[in-house]
Amino acid sequence: MNPGIGISGMGRIGRLLIRRLMAEHSTQLKAINSMHPIETIAHLLKYDSIHGTWDAAIWGKDDALIINGHSIQVIYEPDPSRIPWQALGVEIVIDATGKFNNRESAEQHKAGGALTVIISAPGDRMDLTVVMGVNDHQYHPRKHTLLSAASCTTNCLSPVLFILDQAYGVERGWMTTIHSFTSDQRHLDNPHKDLRRARGCTQSIVPTSTGVGKSLIDVLPHLSGCVEGTSIRVPTQDVSLIDLTLRVSKEMTTEDVQGVLREAARGAFSAYVDYTEEPLVSADFIGNDKSAVIDGLTVSASDGFIKLMAWYDNEWGYASRVIDLTHLVQERMSEA
């Protein structure tokens, strides 16, 4: 039997994780932890302004969330060390709170009996940071019990870098993510430690930082220090875009690069990467479950440089990768 799953945190990603799991008719989701009333959780699961109304029967009853007849225990505990995961039948915890992103804080879930903890964010000093399709082969259930699923941007960038590095040898790179606003920003001007994020996110283009460079150290260590990144937050609710420029060691043409990327998307990376030459815009990628959709019309190559753009649904695509990682953990734990 597959290990039971628990989710802590019912924000944007936490709720989409539930949608993604239950779309598979899974019965492995045993419990969720939230600070919000069960009626609020049920309503926001059912109705989503970006991803639409979920065609599922959802209601709350006592301390249980019922989805299509499957009962999920609801816990209200701010301290992860006090959540009784083992008693709830949970062995794998996904922490989607955004608050417990280092080794010491994530490990608190083990006090209640969790065997493996996955954080849906970049992590500090975790056992392993995993980007599916790039370094998931490194995961071992006995060796790695504190995992990070990296960031949505790292999940988009890493497979593209991996493909091009294998083909042409990446020497140096610069990436800008044009990123939809998130709940970390202020919708009206209000205090924030990042003064630019303190400004109303629906009114301005907001330059800010990205942690993609740090995550690359964990995922593609041989490219550590070779690729720098920055972020520009824009007034859209969902879907983001990386703008990537690389200096490589081999000569190639634009057509060569397009061919390599197209072949990778059709072959070894088909589960995580797509390729399109349709003249599409961000709204067309809402609900896309790929880590990266390479925009073939933006690919350009000359004089040892490659430039391209790749789309990603920073909500649904990322939630899909977190669930893929969870299934990998379930599979390997069952085999161990």
Secondary structure, DSSP 8 states (H G I E B T S, - for coil): ----EEEE--SHHHHHHHHHHHHTT---EEEEE-SS-HHHHHHHHH--TTT----S-EEEETTEEEETTEEEEEE--S-GGG--TGGGT-SEEEE-SSS--BHHHHGGGGGGT-SEEEESS--BS-SEE--TTTTGGG--TTT--EEE---HHHHHHHHHHHHHHHHH-EEEEEEEEEEE--TTSBSSS---SSTTTTSBTTT--EEE---HHHHHHHHSGGGTTTEEEEEEEES-SS-EEEEEEEEESS---HHHHHHHHHHHHHTTTTTTEEEE-S---GGGGTT---SEEEEEEEEEEETTEEEEEEEE-TTHHHHHHHHHHHHHHHHHHHH-
